[in-house]
Amino acid sequence: MNNLLRRAVAGGSIGLLLSMGLVVVSTGSASAGTEPSGSPRFYIGQVETDRGNGAEIPFPAMQQISDLYNQAGLYGCTLVATGTGENQNCVDTADVATTDYQDNYDHDEEDQSVVVAQTSGAIPQLCGTSPTAISIDYVRGIQAAIGGSTCTGETGDAYARDSVVAETFPGIIPGAYGATIVDPANSQTYSPGNPAAGWRPGDPMNGPYSGVAFTNLTNNDNGGGVNSLAYRIYCATGSSRITDWGQLTDPTQPVGSGAPIGMPINLFAVTPTAGTFKTLQTFAASGVATPVCNANVNATADTVGAPLLASDAAQISIVTQASNAGDANPVAGQALEEGEGLYFESNGIYNTNPYKSSVTINTVSGTFAASKTKINGISASTSTELAGTIATDLYVQNIYLTTSLRASTAGFLNWICDNNDTDKATDNDTGLNYNDEITTILSTEFGFPRISCPIITSVANTGS
């Protein structure tokens, strides 16, 4: 019917349209029907909806990009005004001077879901091996590899970079809130400072500290593998496991071999299907012949049974407040648990979202910002992420199936991948090029350095 409409309008067959009970309304002078076809936008002349699901870390950025694409539809094709195809089919011969052929001509609508908010958890939905109430067209992914092999045709469009960083909370001085610890070396009680910052028994709680601050998470020390710091912290369960901050901060011993000080390293469990978790876990188990590692195995009792969402340190405060609520001094207990904490999250989130990279203590004003560590001596930054020189680097991507890819989905994914101003129009709401706005969203607002990705040139379904 859409093709018939187009032929009728193009040939001036208004009588045919009226006999069909259809009225076409134009908002201005018509052009000659210059709607482009095929790659990169794959316009098909009708409104479609595409749905993404998956990783929560790129969700806010993808939500903004989706809103921008939806907004571009304001300048899309002129739609059939009444009758068959009403508000759905384009009449490209009724296009006007302001019609935008470079962005969202078909008025497609992009929807971002968080029903399954992890990369590897949502991919089975895409593959059809896991149920979903509403079908999805692609998965928001953040992982070390591009695409995957869960099912046939799985392909990734990586449009930005990121990395995983470890975090401590050196601003928390547990002793200042009434917390005490017992040094196993002499059974004496102390009011502790911050263990990750290098406090050791006998030091003033507010410093200076005699220990060496923990600022570098490594998997290549001591020959790597099962002897590395990362493996011994996150994976080991036997006698080689590093359990106490004193083992990391003793100035008289190699890092990892120091004397315990009675301040355990509190690891906070993270959803194991999250891409950041899998990357940290792979990093920790690197070099192990049989890498059997569950990076949550040594987590605190209050998170191991209910892992946190990835890259949101603010959740730690909710958990620690609840787990210490029955203590004689709950504030002291919360300060101690958080001050002994070791967390990890997206570097992009760390750099751009102070709320998600800080913790609080109940009834205490202010927040305590996380401090990120180096990874194998390298600081996570735009340059190291783009160069791929940090061992925990990630690709921020959209994962789709070539075997079922729809035209509208391909058009949207290409819109993100195509990092070229000349291929996009000006946003009439801001006066900025849409491409520059996408770069600002990714690189500036969310800290994911943008990269270009291959343009999709064919689709499995050309009709939707």
C-alpha positions as CSV (number, residue, x, y, z in Angstrom):
1,M,0.0,0.0,0.0
2,N,2.9,2.4,0.8
3,N,4.3,1.9,-2.7
4,L,0.9,2.5,-4.3
5,L,0.6,5.7,-2.3
6,R,3.9,6.9,-3.5
7,R,3.2,6.1,-7.1
8,A,-0.2,7.8,-6.8
9,V,1.2,11.0,-5.3
10,A,4.2,11.0,-7.7
11,G,1.9,10.7,-10.7
12,G,-0.6,13.3,-9.4
13,S,-3.3,10.7,-9.1
14,I,-5.3,12.5,-6.4
15,G,-8.5,10.8,-7.7
16,L,-7.0,7.4,-7.0
17,L,-6.1,8.5,-3.4
18,L,-9.6,9.8,-2.8
19,S,-11.2,6.6,-4.1
20,M,-9.0,4.8,-1.6
21,G,-10.4,7.0,1.2
22,L,-7.0,8.5,1.8
23,V,-6.0,12.2,2.1
24,V,-2.3,13.2,2.0
25,V,-1.5,16.4,3.8
26,S,1.8,18.2,3.1
27,T,3.3,20.9,5.4
28,G,5.0,22.8,2.6
29,S,6.2,22.7,-0.9
30,A,6.9,19.2,-2.0
31,S,10.3,18.0,-3.3
32,A,10.9,15.4,-5.9
33,G,11.1,12.4,-3.5
34,T,14.8,12.2,-2.8
35,E,14.6,9.6,0.0
36,P,17.9,7.7,0.0
37,S,17.8,3.9,0.2
38,G,20.1,1.2,1.4
39,S,23.1,1.7,3.6
40,P,23.9,3.5,5.8
41,R,20.3,4.5,6.9
42,F,18.3,1.8,5.2
43,Y,15.1,4.0,5.0
44,I,12.0,1.9,4.2
45,G,9.4,4.6,4.3
46,Q,7.6,3.6,7.5
47,V,7.9,4.0,11.2
48,E,9.5,1.2,13.2
49,T,10.6,0.7,16.8
50,D,14.0,-0.8,17.8
51,R,14.7,-2.0,21.3
52,G,18.0,-2.4,23.0
53,N,18.7,-4.3,26.3
54,G,21.8,-5.1,28.2
55,A,24.7,-3.5,30.1
56,E,23.7,-0.8,32.6
57,I,26.9,1.1,32.3
58,P,26.3,2.5,28.7
59,F,22.5,2.7,29.3
60,P,22.4,6.4,30.2
61,A,24.6,7.4,27.3
62,M,22.5,5.2,24.9
63,Q,19.3,6.6,26.3
64,Q,20.5,10.1,25.4
65,I,21.6,9.1,22.0
66,S,18.3,7.4,21.4
67,D,16.4,10.5,22.5
68,L,18.6,12.5,20.1
69,Y,17.7,10.1,17.2
70,N,14.0,10.2,18.1
71,Q,14.2,14.0,18.1
72,A,15.8,14.0,14.7
73,G,12.5,12.4,13.5
74,L,10.8,15.8,13.9
75,Y,12.3,16.6,10.6
76,G,11.6,13.3,9.0
77,C,9.3,12.3,6.2
78,T,5.7,13.6,5.7
79,L,3.4,10.8,6.9
80,V,0.1,9.7,5.5
81,A,-2.4,11.9,7.4
82,T,-5.5,9.7,7.2
83,G,-6.6,6.3,6.1
84,T,-4.4,3.3,5.4
85,G,-0.9,3.9,6.6
86,E,-2.0,6.9,8.7
87,N,0.9,8.2,10.9
88,Q,3.0,5.2,9.8
89,N,3.9,5.4,6.1
90,C,6.0,8.1,4.5
91,V,5.0,10.0,1.4
92,D,8.3,11.0,0.2
93,T,7.0,13.1,-2.7
94,A,5.4,15.4,0.0
95,D,8.8,16.2,1.6
96,V,9.5,19.9,2.3
97,A,12.5,22.1,2.5
98,T,13.2,21.3,6.1
99,T,13.0,17.5,5.6
100,D,16.2,15.8,7.0
101,Y,17.4,12.9,4.8
102,Q,20.6,12.3,6.8
103,D,19.3,11.2,10.2
104,N,15.9,9.8,11.1
105,Y,13.8,10.2,8.0
106,D,11.5,7.3,8.8
107,H,10.6,8.6,12.3
108,D,11.9,5.4,13.9
109,E,11.7,5.2,17.6
110,E,14.5,3.8,19.8
111,D,13.8,2.2,23.1
112,Q,16.3,1.3,25.8
113,S,15.4,-1.5,28.2
114,V,17.0,-2.5,31.5
115,V,15.1,-5.8,32.1
116,V,18.3,-7.7,31.9
117,A,21.0,-5.1,32.7
118,Q,24.2,-7.0,31.9
119,T,25.9,-7.8,28.6
120,S,26.2,-11.6,28.9
121,G,22.8,-11.8,30.5
122,A,21.0,-10.1,27.6
123,I,22.8,-11.8,24.7
124,P,20.8,-15.1,25.2
125,Q,17.6,-13.0,24.8
126,L,19.0,-11.7,21.5
127,C,19.9,-15.3,20.5
128,G,16.4,-16.6,21.4
129,T,17.7,-19.0,24.0
130,S,16.3,-17.0,27.0
131,P,12.8,-15.6,27.3
132,T,12.0,-11.9,26.9
133,A,8.6,-10.3,27.3
134,I,9.4,-7.9,24.5
135,S,11.8,-8.9,21.7
136,I,15.1,-7.0,21.5
137,D,17.0,-6.0,18.4
138,Y,20.5,-5.5,19.9
139,V,22.4,-5.7,23.2
140,R,24.2,-2.8,24.8
141,G,27.6,-4.3,25.6
142,I,30.7,-3.4,27.5
143,Q,33.4,-6.1,27.4
144,A,36.9,-6.8,26.4
145,A,36.1,-8.4,23.0
146,I,34.0,-7.1,20.2
147,G,30.9,-9.2,19.6
148,G,30.8,-12.8,20.6
149,S,30.0,-16.4,19.7
150,T,27.0,-17.2,21.8
151,C,25.0,-17.8,18.6
152,T,25.3,-17.6,14.8
153,G,25.7,-14.2,13.4
154,E,26.6,-12.4,16.6
155,T,28.5,-9.2,15.7
156,G,29.5,-6.1,17.6
157,D,29.7,-2.4,16.7
158,A,32.2,-0.9,19.1
159,Y,31.7,2.9,19.2
160,A,33.7,3.8,22.3
161,R,36.4,2.7,24.7
162,D,36.5,2.3,28.5
163,S,38.5,0.3,31.1
164,V,38.1,-1.2,34.6
165,V,39.8,0.5,37.5
166,A,40.1,-0.7,41.1
167,E,39.1,1.8,43.8
168,T,39.9,2.4,47.5
169,F,38.3,5.0,49.8
170,P,41.3,6.8,51.5
171,G,39.2,9.7,52.8
172,I,37.5,7.5,55.4
173,I,39.2,7.5,58.8
174,P,37.4,4.7,60.7
175,G,38.9,5.7,64.1
176,A,37.3,9.2,63.8
177,Y,33.9,7.5,64.1
178,G,34.7,5.4,67.1
179,A,36.0,2.3,65.2
180,T,38.8,0.2,66.7
181,I,40.9,-2.8,65.6
182,V,43.1,-5.3,67.3
183,D,46.6,-5.8,65.9
184,P,47.2,-9.5,65.6
185,A,50.9,-9.0,66.2
186,N,50.5,-7.7,69.8
187,S,46.8,-7.9,70.6
188,Q,46.7,-4.2,71.2
189,T,43.6,-2.1,70.3
190,Y,44.0,0.9,68.0
191,S,41.8,3.7,66.5
192,P,42.7,3.1,62.9
193,G,43.3,5.5,60.0
194,N,42.7,4.5,56.5
195,P,44.5,1.2,55.7
196,A,44.6,1.6,51.9
197,A,46.4,4.9,52.4
198,G,49.1,3.2,54.4
199,W,48.0,3.4,58.0
200,R,49.7,0.9,60.3
201,P,49.3,0.2,64.0
202,G,51.0,3.0,66.0
203,D,50.4,5.6,63.3
204,P,48.2,8.7,64.1
205,M,44.8,7.9,62.6
206,N,45.0,11.2,60.7
207,G,48.5,10.6,59.5
208,P,51.3,10.7,58.7
209,Y,51.3,7.0,57.9
210,S,54.3,4.7,57.9
211,G,52.9,2.2,55.4
212,V,53.0,2.3,51.6
213,A,49.6,3.3,50.1
214,F,48.1,0.7,47.8
215,T,47.8,2.4,44.4
216,N,48.5,-0.3,41.8
217,L,46.6,-3.5,41.1
218,T,48.8,-5.9,39.2
219,N,48.6,-9.3,37.5
220,N,52.1,-9.4,36.2
221,D,54.1,-9.3,39.5
222,N,55.9,-12.3,40.9
223,G,55.8,-14.0,37.6
224,G,52.0,-13.5,37.3
225,G,49.5,-16.2,37.3
226,V,48.6,-17.6,40.7
227,N,51.3,-15.6,42.4
228,S,50.1,-12.2,41.2
229,L,48.4,-9.7,43.6
230,A,45.2,-9.7,41.6
231,Y,44.8,-13.5,41.7
232,R,45.7,-13.7,45.4
233,I,43.2,-11.0,46.3
234,Y,40.2,-12.0,44.1
235,C,40.7,-15.7,43.2
236,A,42.8,-17.5,45.8
237,T,41.0,-19.3,48.6
238,G,43.9,-21.1,50.2
239,S,47.0,-20.0,52.2
240,S,48.2,-17.8,49.4
241,R,45.2,-15.5,49.6
242,I,45.8,-11.9,50.5
243,T,43.2,-11.1,53.1
244,D,44.5,-8.1,55.1
245,W,45.5,-4.6,54.1
246,G,48.7,-4.9,56.1
247,Q,49.9,-7.5,53.5
248,L,49.8,-4.8,50.9
249,T,51.1,-1.8,52.8
250,D,54.1,-3.1,54.9
251,P,57.1,-1.0,53.9
252,T,59.6,-3.7,55.0
253,Q,58.2,-6.4,52.7
254,P,57.3,-6.9,49.1
255,V,53.7,-5.9,48.3
256,G,51.5,-8.8,49.2
257,S,53.9,-10.3,51.8
258,G,53.5,-7.9,54.6
259,A,52.3,-8.5,58.2
260,P,48.6,-8.4,58.8
261,I,47.3,-5.5,60.9
262,G,43.8,-6.7,61.7
263,M,42.1,-4.8,58.9
264,P,40.6,-7.2,56.3
265,I,40.3,-6.2,52.7
266,N,36.5,-5.9,52.0
267,L,35.7,-6.9,48.5
268,F,32.2,-6.0,47.4
269,A,30.5,-8.6,45.1
270,V,29.3,-7.4,41.6
271,T,26.8,-9.0,39.3
272,P,28.8,-11.8,37.6
273,T,27.2,-11.3,34.2
274,A,28.4,-7.7,34.0
275,G,31.1,-7.0,31.4
276,T,33.3,-5.1,34.0
277,F,33.1,-8.1,36.3
278,K,34.2,-10.5,33.6
279,T,37.0,-8.2,32.6
280,L,38.3,-7.9,36.2
281,Q,38.0,-11.7,36.7
282,T,39.9,-12.4,33.5
283,F,42.6,-9.9,34.5
284,A,42.9,-11.6,37.9
285,A,43.2,-15.1,36.4
286,S,45.5,-14.1,33.6
287,G,48.4,-16.6,33.2
288,V,46.7,-19.4,35.1
289,A,46.8,-22.6,33.1
290,T,43.3,-23.6,34.3
291,P,41.7,-20.2,35.1
292,V,39.1,-21.3,37.6
293,C,38.3,-18.0,39.2
294,N,35.2,-16.6,40.8
295,A,36.1,-13.0,41.5
296,N,33.2,-12.8,44.0
297,V,34.4,-15.7,46.1
298,N,36.2,-13.6,48.7
299,A,33.5,-10.8,48.8
300,T,31.9,-9.6,52.0
301,A,29.0,-11.7,53.5
302,D,26.6,-8.8,53.0
303,T,27.2,-8.7,49.2
304,V,28.2,-12.2,48.1
305,G,24.6,-13.4,48.3
306,A,23.2,-10.2,46.7
307,P,25.8,-8.8,44.3
308,L,25.8,-5.1,43.5
309,L,25.1,-3.7,40.0
310,A,28.4,-2.9,38.2
311,S,30.1,0.5,38.5
312,D,28.0,2.1,41.2
313,A,29.9,2.6,44.5
314,A,27.0,4.4,46.0
315,Q,25.3,1.1,46.5
316,I,28.0,0.1,49.0
317,S,26.7,2.7,51.5
318,I,23.2,1.2,51.3
319,V,24.5,-2.3,52.0
320,T,26.9,-1.3,54.8
321,Q,24.4,0.9,56.6
322,A,21.9,-2.1,56.6
323,S,24.5,-4.6,57.7
324,N,25.7,-2.5,60.6
325,A,22.3,-1.2,61.7
326,G,22.2,-3.5,64.8
327,D,25.7,-2.6,66.1
328,A,26.2,-0.7,69.3
329,N,27.9,2.0,67.2
330,P,26.5,1.5,63.6
331,V,28.4,4.5,62.3
332,A,31.7,3.1,63.4
333,G,30.9,-0.3,61.9
334,Q,29.9,1.3,58.6
335,A,33.0,3.5,58.5
336,L,35.3,0.6,59.2
337,E,33.6,-1.7,56.5
338,E,33.8,1.1,53.8
339,G,37.3,2.3,54.9
340,E,38.6,-1.3,54.4
341,G,36.8,-1.6,51.0
342,L,38.3,-2.4,47.6
343,Y,35.9,-2.0,44.7
344,F,36.2,-1.8,40.9
345,E,34.2,0.0,38.2
346,S,34.2,1.7,34.8
347,N,36.8,4.4,34.4
348,G,34.2,6.4,32.4
349,I,31.8,6.3,35.3
350,Y,34.6,7.1,37.8
351,N,35.6,10.2,35.8
352,T,32.1,11.6,35.1
353,N,29.8,10.5,37.9
354,P,30.9,11.6,41.4
355,Y,27.8,10.0,43.0
356,K,28.5,6.6,41.5
357,S,32.2,6.8,42.5
358,S,31.8,7.8,46.2
359,V,30.3,6.5,49.4
360,T,28.6,8.0,52.4
361,I,28.3,7.2,56.1
362,N,24.9,7.3,57.8
363,T,24.3,10.5,59.7
364,V,27.7,11.9,58.6
365,S,27.5,14.9,56.2
366,G,29.4,14.8,52.9
367,T,30.7,12.0,50.7
368,F,33.9,10.1,50.4
369,A,35.3,9.9,46.9
370,A,36.9,6.8,45.6
371,S,40.5,6.9,44.5
372,K,41.3,4.8,41.5
373,T,44.4,2.6,41.3
374,K,46.8,2.1,38.4
375,I,46.5,-1.2,36.5
376,N,49.9,-2.8,36.1
377,G,51.5,0.6,36.6
378,I,49.4,2.3,33.9
379,S,46.8,5.0,34.7
380,A,43.5,4.6,32.9
381,S,43.0,7.6,30.6
382,T,41.6,8.5,27.2
383,S,45.0,8.0,25.6
384,T,45.7,4.6,27.3
385,E,42.2,3.4,26.5
386,L,42.3,4.4,22.8
387,A,45.8,2.9,22.5
388,G,44.6,-0.4,24.2
389,T,47.6,-0.3,26.5
390,I,45.7,-0.8,29.8
391,A,45.2,-4.4,30.7
392,T,41.5,-4.0,31.6
393,D,40.4,-2.1,28.5
394,L,36.9,-2.4,27.3
395,Y,34.9,-1.9,24.1
396,V,31.5,-0.1,24.5
397,Q,29.4,-1.6,21.8
398,N,26.1,-2.6,20.4
399,I,25.8,-6.4,19.7
400,Y,23.4,-7.6,17.0
401,L,22.7,-10.7,14.8
402,T,23.4,-10.5,11.1
403,T,20.9,-13.3,10.7
404,S,18.0,-11.2,11.8
405,L,19.1,-7.6,11.6
406,R,16.3,-5.3,10.6
407,A,16.7,-2.2,8.4
408,S,15.6,0.3,11.0
409,T,18.0,-1.2,13.6
410,A,20.9,-1.1,11.1
411,G,20.1,2.5,10.3
412,F,20.3,3.5,14.0
413,L,23.5,1.6,14.7
414,N,25.1,3.1,11.7
415,W,24.1,6.5,12.9
416,I,26.2,6.0,16.0
417,C,29.1,4.3,14.2
418,D,29.4,7.0,11.5
419,N,31.7,9.5,13.1
420,N,31.6,12.1,10.4
421,D,29.8,15.5,10.5
422,T,29.1,15.6,6.8
423,D,26.9,12.5,7.1
424,K,24.6,14.1,9.6
425,A,22.5,17.2,9.6
426,T,22.3,20.2,12.1
427,D,20.1,19.7,15.1
428,N,17.6,22.5,14.7
429,D,17.1,22.6,18.5
430,T,20.7,23.4,19.3
431,G,22.4,24.5,16.1
432,L,25.0,21.8,16.5
433,N,25.7,18.9,14.2
434,Y,24.2,15.7,15.4
435,N,27.6,13.9,15.1
436,D,29.2,16.5,17.4
437,E,26.4,16.0,19.9
438,I,26.9,12.2,19.9
439,T,30.7,12.7,20.6
440,T,29.9,15.1,23.4
441,I,27.5,12.6,25.0
442,L,30.0,9.7,24.8
443,S,33.4,11.3,25.3
444,T,32.5,14.3,27.6
445,E,29.4,13.5,29.5
446,F,30.0,9.8,30.1
447,G,33.8,9.5,29.7
448,F,33.8,6.9,26.9
449,P,36.3,8.0,24.3
450,R,34.5,7.7,21.0
451,I,35.8,5.6,18.1
452,S,34.4,4.9,14.6
453,C,33.1,1.4,13.8
454,P,32.4,-0.4,10.6
455,I,29.2,0.6,8.7
456,I,26.6,-2.1,8.2
457,T,26.1,-2.6,4.5
458,S,23.4,-5.3,4.4
459,V,20.4,-6.4,6.5
460,A,18.5,-9.6,6.9
461,N,15.1,-7.9,6.9
462,T,14.6,-5.1,4.5
463,G,10.9,-4.6,5.3
464,S,11.1,-3.5,8.9
